[in-house]
């Protein structure tokens, strides 16, 4: 009984994860990825020597 319940729980969790990843991939992303880049200046995390 517990084996069937465990397998069913794992399958449901995997299905929920796959739905989240495949249908809504932007929910867990970094919002900085959507800021447009400016090619004329150096990003602040790059320090000149």
PDB file as gemmi writes it, atoms N, CA and C in Angstrom:
CRYST1    1.000    1.000    1.000  90.00  90.00  90.00 P 1                      
ATOM      1  N   UNK A   1       0.833  -1.207   0.000  1.00  0.00           N  
ATOM      2  CA  UNK A   1       0.000   0.000   0.000  1.00  0.00           C  
ATOM      3  C   UNK A   1       0.862   1.249   0.000  1.00  0.00           C  
ATOM      4  N   UNK A   2       1.878   1.267   0.885  1.00  0.00           N  
ATOM      5  CA  UNK A   2       2.703   2.467   0.983  1.00  0.00           C  
ATOM      6  C   UNK A   2       3.562   2.669  -0.259  1.00  0.00           C  
ATOM      7  N   UNK A   3       3.958   1.580  -0.891  1.00  0.00           N  
ATOM      8  CA  UNK A   3       4.756   1.710  -2.108  1.00  0.00           C  
ATOM      9  C   UNK A   3       3.949   2.384  -3.201  1.00  0.00           C  
ATOM     10  N   UNK A   4       2.703   1.977  -3.384  1.00  0.00           N  
ATOM     11  CA  UNK A   4       1.844   2.584  -4.404  1.00  0.00           C  
ATOM     12  C   UNK A   4       1.610   4.054  -4.072  1.00  0.00           C  
ATOM     13  N   UNK A   5       1.391   4.346  -2.796  1.00  0.00           N  
ATOM     14  CA  UNK A   5       1.153   5.729  -2.390  1.00  0.00           C  
ATOM     15  C   UNK A   5       2.399   6.580  -2.613  1.00  0.00           C  
ATOM     16  N   UNK A   6       3.582   6.030  -2.302  1.00  0.00           N  
ATOM     17  CA  UNK A   6       4.822   6.774  -2.513  1.00  0.00           C  
ATOM     18  C   UNK A   6       5.067   7.032  -3.995  1.00  0.00           C  
ATOM     19  N   UNK A   7       4.847   6.020  -4.831  1.00  0.00           N  
ATOM     20  CA  UNK A   7       5.045   6.195  -6.272  1.00  0.00           C  
ATOM     21  C   UNK A   7       4.061   7.221  -6.815  1.00  0.00           C  
ATOM     22  N   UNK A   8       2.819   7.168  -6.364  1.00  0.00           N  
ATOM     23  CA  UNK A   8       1.822   8.142  -6.814  1.00  0.00           C  
ATOM     24  C   UNK A   8       2.206   9.556  -6.375  1.00  0.00           C  
ATOM     25  N   UNK A   9       2.699   9.699  -5.148  1.00  0.00           N  
ATOM     26  CA  UNK A   9       3.126  11.014  -4.676  1.00  0.00           C  
ATOM     27  C   UNK A   9       4.299  11.554  -5.464  1.00  0.00           C  
ATOM     28  N   UNK A  10       5.266  10.687  -5.780  1.00  0.00           N  
ATOM     29  CA  UNK A  10       6.420  11.120  -6.574  1.00  0.00           C  
ATOM     30  C   UNK A  10       5.970  11.529  -7.967  1.00  0.00           C  
ATOM     31  N   UNK A  11       5.053  10.762  -8.565  1.00  0.00           N  
ATOM     32  CA  UNK A  11       4.569  11.101  -9.907  1.00  0.00           C  
ATOM     33  C   UNK A  11       3.819  12.429  -9.901  1.00  0.00           C  
ATOM     34  N   UNK A  12       3.011  12.671  -8.880  1.00  0.00           N  
ATOM     35  CA  UNK A  12       2.277  13.941  -8.806  1.00  0.00           C  
ATOM     36  C   UNK A  12       3.245  15.105  -8.633  1.00  0.00           C  
ATOM     37  N   UNK A  13       4.259  14.935  -7.771  1.00  0.00           N  
ATOM     38  CA  UNK A  13       5.235  16.002  -7.577  1.00  0.00           C  
ATOM     39  C   UNK A  13       6.024  16.268  -8.861  1.00  0.00           C  
ATOM     40  N   UNK A  14       6.394  15.198  -9.576  1.00  0.00           N  
ATOM     41  CA  UNK A  14       7.108  15.380 -10.835  1.00  0.00           C  
ATOM     42  C   UNK A  14       6.232  16.062 -11.875  1.00  0.00           C  
ATOM     43  N   UNK A  15       4.954  15.708 -11.921  1.00  0.00           N  
ATOM     44  CA  UNK A  15       4.055  16.357 -12.871  1.00  0.00           C  
ATOM     45  C   UNK A  15       3.911  17.844 -12.557  1.00  0.00           C  
ATOM     46  N   UNK A  16       3.776  18.180 -11.267  1.00  0.00           N  
ATOM     47  CA  UNK A  16       3.673  19.596 -10.903  1.00  0.00           C  
ATOM     48  C   UNK A  16       4.950  20.346 -11.264  1.00  0.00           C  
ATOM     49  N   UNK A  17       6.106  19.728 -11.019  1.00  0.00           N  
ATOM     50  CA  UNK A  17       7.372  20.373 -11.371  1.00  0.00           C  
ATOM     51  C   UNK A  17       7.490  20.550 -12.879  1.00  0.00           C  
ATOM     52  N   UNK A  18       7.091  19.537 -13.646  1.00  0.00           N  
ATOM     53  CA  UNK A  18       7.180  19.641 -15.100  1.00  0.00           C  
ATOM     54  C   UNK A  18       6.222  20.710 -15.635  1.00  0.00           C  
ATOM     55  N   UNK A  19       5.024  20.806 -15.057  1.00  0.00           N  
ATOM     56  CA  UNK A  19       4.090  21.852 -15.480  1.00  0.00           C  
ATOM     57  C   UNK A  19       4.683  23.225 -15.193  1.00  0.00           C  
ATOM     58  N   UNK A  20       5.284  23.377 -14.001  1.00  0.00           N  
ATOM     59  CA  UNK A  20       5.889  24.662 -13.648  1.00  0.00           C  
ATOM     60  C   UNK A  20       7.033  25.003 -14.591  1.00  0.00           C  
ATOM     61  N   UNK A  21       7.895  24.041 -14.876  1.00  0.00           N  
ATOM     62  CA  UNK A  21       9.082  24.312 -15.681  1.00  0.00           C  
ATOM     63  C   UNK A  21       8.723  24.499 -17.154  1.00  0.00           C  
ATOM     64  N   UNK A  22       7.807  23.700 -17.669  1.00  0.00           N  
ATOM     65  CA  UNK A  22       7.542  23.735 -19.104  1.00  0.00           C  
ATOM     66  C   UNK A  22       6.539  24.816 -19.501  1.00  0.00           C  
ATOM     67  N   UNK A  23       5.557  25.098 -18.657  1.00  0.00           N  
ATOM     68  CA  UNK A  23       4.537  26.069 -19.030  1.00  0.00           C  
ATOM     69  C   UNK A  23       4.813  27.459 -18.473  1.00  0.00           C  
ATOM     70  N   UNK A  24       5.488  27.557 -17.319  1.00  0.00           N  
ATOM     71  CA  UNK A  24       5.764  28.858 -16.703  1.00  0.00           C  
ATOM     72  C   UNK A  24       7.242  28.972 -16.353  1.00  0.00           C  
ATOM     73  N   UNK A  25       8.132  28.971 -17.354  1.00  0.00           N  
ATOM     74  CA  UNK A  25       9.571  28.952 -17.026  1.00  0.00           C  
ATOM     75  C   UNK A  25      10.079  30.276 -16.464  1.00  0.00           C  
ATOM     76  N   UNK A  26       9.322  31.361 -16.600  1.00  0.00           N  
ATOM     77  CA  UNK A  26       9.817  32.662 -16.158  1.00  0.00           C  
ATOM     78  C   UNK A  26       9.520  32.948 -14.692  1.00  0.00           C  
ATOM     79  N   UNK A  27       8.772  32.095 -14.016  1.00  0.00           N  
ATOM     80  CA  UNK A  27       8.391  32.392 -12.634  1.00  0.00           C  
ATOM     81  C   UNK A  27       9.578  32.366 -11.690  1.00  0.00           C  
ATOM     82  N   UNK A  28      10.513  31.451 -11.909  1.00  0.00           N  
ATOM     83  CA  UNK A  28      11.637  31.300 -10.994  1.00  0.00           C  
ATOM     84  C   UNK A  28      12.897  31.985 -11.510  1.00  0.00           C  
ATOM     85  N   UNK A  29      12.773  32.773 -12.575  1.00  0.00           N  
ATOM     86  CA  UNK A  29      13.947  33.382 -13.175  1.00  0.00           C  
ATOM     87  C   UNK A  29      14.384  34.652 -12.478  1.00  0.00           C  
ATOM     88  N   UNK A  30      15.525  35.161 -12.912  1.00  0.00           N  
ATOM     89  CA  UNK A  30      16.082  36.388 -12.364  1.00  0.00           C  
ATOM     90  C   UNK A  30      15.511  37.573 -13.140  1.00  0.00           C  
ATOM     91  N   UNK A  31      14.897  38.541 -12.475  1.00  0.00           N  
ATOM     92  CA  UNK A  31      14.326  39.670 -13.223  1.00  0.00           C  
ATOM     93  C   UNK A  31      15.378  40.547 -13.892  1.00  0.00           C  
ATOM     94  N   UNK A  32      16.645  40.451 -13.469  1.00  0.00           N  
ATOM     95  CA  UNK A  32      17.695  41.232 -14.129  1.00  0.00           C  
ATOM     96  C   UNK A  32      17.932  40.776 -15.557  1.00  0.00           C  
ATOM     97  N   UNK A  33      17.488  39.586 -15.901  1.00  0.00           N  
ATOM     98  CA  UNK A  33      17.692  39.101 -17.261  1.00  0.00           C  
ATOM     99  C   UNK A  33      16.835  39.868 -18.270  1.00  0.00           C  
ATOM    100  N   UNK A  34      15.835  40.598 -17.797  1.00  0.00           N  
ATOM    101  CA  UNK A  34      14.928  41.277 -18.711  1.00  0.00           C  
ATOM    102  C   UNK A  34      15.230  42.762 -18.847  1.00  0.00           C  
ATOM    103  N   UNK A  35      16.280  43.252 -18.182  1.00  0.00           N  
ATOM    104  CA  UNK A  35      16.655  44.651 -18.379  1.00  0.00           C  
ATOM    105  C   UNK A  35      17.470  44.745 -19.662  1.00  0.00           C  
ATOM    106  N   UNK A  36      17.150  45.703 -20.521  1.00  0.00           N  
ATOM    107  CA  UNK A  36      17.897  45.798 -21.777  1.00  0.00           C  
ATOM    108  C   UNK A  36      19.348  46.203 -21.523  1.00  0.00           C  
ATOM    109  N   UNK A  37      20.237  45.633 -22.290  1.00  0.00           N  
ATOM    110  CA  UNK A  37      21.664  45.892 -22.110  1.00  0.00           C  
ATOM    111  C   UNK A  37      22.061  47.177 -22.822  1.00  0.00           C  
ATOM    112  N   UNK A  38      23.008  47.876 -22.228  1.00  0.00           N  
ATOM    113  CA  UNK A  38      23.576  49.069 -22.847  1.00  0.00           C  
ATOM    114  C   UNK A  38      25.004  48.727 -23.256  1.00  0.00           C  
ATOM    115  N   UNK A  39      25.288  48.646 -24.558  1.00  0.00           N  
ATOM    116  CA  UNK A  39      26.632  48.237 -24.975  1.00  0.00           C  
ATOM    117  C   UNK A  39      27.680  49.332 -24.807  1.00  0.00           C  
ATOM    118  N   UNK A  40      27.270  50.540 -24.413  1.00  0.00           N  
ATOM    119  CA  UNK A  40      28.227  51.637 -24.338  1.00  0.00           C  
ATOM    120  C   UNK A  40      28.897  51.770 -22.978  1.00  0.00           C  
ATOM    121  N   UNK A  41      28.431  51.065 -21.956  1.00  0.00           N  
ATOM    122  CA  UNK A  41      29.108  51.171 -20.666  1.00  0.00           C  
ATOM    123  C   UNK A  41      29.451  49.788 -20.127  1.00  0.00           C  
ATOM    124  N   UNK A  42      30.402  49.786 -19.197  1.00  0.00           N  
ATOM    125  CA  UNK A  42      30.841  48.536 -18.581  1.00  0.00           C  
ATOM    126  C   UNK A  42      29.893  48.192 -17.436  1.00  0.00           C  
ATOM    127  N   UNK A  43      29.506  46.942 -17.300  1.00  0.00           N  
ATOM    128  CA  UNK A  43      28.649  46.571 -16.169  1.00  0.00           C  
ATOM    129  C   UNK A  43      29.339  46.855 -14.835  1.00  0.00           C  
ATOM    130  N   UNK A  44      28.562  47.159 -13.792  1.00  0.00           N  
ATOM    131  CA  UNK A  44      29.186  47.553 -12.518  1.00  0.00           C  
ATOM    132  C   UNK A  44      29.941  46.431 -11.824  1.00  0.00           C  
ATOM    133  N   UNK A  45      29.673  45.168 -12.154  1.00  0.00           N  
ATOM    134  CA  UNK A  45      30.393  44.100 -11.463  1.00  0.00           C  
ATOM    135  C   UNK A  45      31.752  43.822 -12.082  1.00  0.00           C  
ATOM    136  N   UNK A  46      32.091  44.484 -13.197  1.00  0.00           N  
ATOM    137  CA  UNK A  46      33.405  44.323 -13.814  1.00  0.00           C  
ATOM    138  C   UNK A  46      34.251  45.519 -13.408  1.00  0.00           C  
ATOM    139  N   UNK A  47      35.285  45.262 -12.622  1.00  0.00           N  
ATOM    140  CA  UNK A  47      36.138  46.337 -12.118  1.00  0.00           C  
ATOM    141  C   UNK A  47      37.387  46.433 -12.994  1.00  0.00           C  
ATOM    142  N   UNK A  48      37.702  47.603 -13.491  1.00  0.00           N  
ATOM    143  CA  UNK A  48      38.965  47.748 -14.237  1.00  0.00           C  
ATOM    144  C   UNK A  48      40.159  47.652 -13.286  1.00  0.00           C  
ATOM    145  N   UNK A  49      41.245  47.142 -13.790  1.00  0.00           N  
ATOM    146  CA  UNK A  49      42.422  46.953 -12.925  1.00  0.00           C  
ATOM    147  C   UNK A  49      43.242  48.210 -12.781  1.00  0.00           C  
TER     148      UNK A  49                                                      
END                                                                             
